[in-house]
Amino acid sequence: MRQALIDQLGIGGWQILALVVDTSVLFWVFTVMMSYFGQQMRARLTVTTFTLMAVVGSVTARAMLGPTPTMTAGIIVLVVLFVWEGLYRLIGRHLPKRWLPTRSARVVLRDGEIDHDALRAAQVRQSDLMVRLRHAGVTRLADVAYAIVERDGSVTIVRAGQSVDDALLEDVAGL
């Protein structure tokens, strides 16, 4: 009976345990890597970034599913991934912020002057900043009081003469 079930499902008990462990380890490795590199990748979606993400996803999926992927293995991997994601969201709300891997929002342009060190720290190229400024309708750098690269890679532009509540800027590095 047991062998018939294994034959039908295409996976045995030890293989299920291996799938859960492999998937869990790869989920957390990938989560840590994306928390570090994700901002840069979202900030500048290029063909190479897209290719990298496709290949990383394929390699990760293949490693999770094992040598002979089956539908059962796929279902187990998906369940494990959704469980970890749910736990990460649930636990993440209750952990001290300093324990979570995040980058700070950072001022990269102040009063029309680009801070090249801050750009490097935010992992944003000057040409990418210029594109974002143009997208925001900025025609002169002198018209910008602050350009802030947010944790998610987006850029917030505060125009010269515009007032901002201090509470909105308290977690921004470089102010």
C-alpha positions, 0 to 999 in steps of 0.5 A: 500500500505504501509503495502504491502511494509513493508510486502514485504521488511520485515522492516518498517521506524522506523526499518530502522532508528534503523538499521542505528543508531545501525550499526553506533554506533557499527561501531564506537565502533568496530573501536575504539576497533580495533585501540587499540587492533588491533595491538596486534591481528595482531602481533600474530594471534593465535587460540584464536585471530581468535576465538575472532574475529569470535565471535566479528564479529558474535555478532556485525553482530547479534546486527546490524541486529536486532531480525529478520534479513532480506535481506533488513536489511542486505543490509541496514547494508552493505550500512551503513558500506561502507558509514562510511568506505568511510567517515572515509578514506576521513575524516581521510586524513584531520584530524590532526594525533593526532586526529586519534587513532594510536600507535607509532612505537616503538624500542623494541631491540637496539644493541642486547639488548631487551627493556622489557618495550618497549615490554610491551608497544607494547603489544608483547611477547618476544617469539613473537619477537624471532619468528619474528627475526628468520623469518628475518634470524637473528641468533644473537641478537648482529647483530641487531641494532634496532628491531622496532614494527610498528604500524600495528604489523609487525617488522622492523629489522635494522641490525648492520652496516646498515645506515638508513636515519633519516627521516625514524626513526623520528616517532619511539618511543624509539630512 
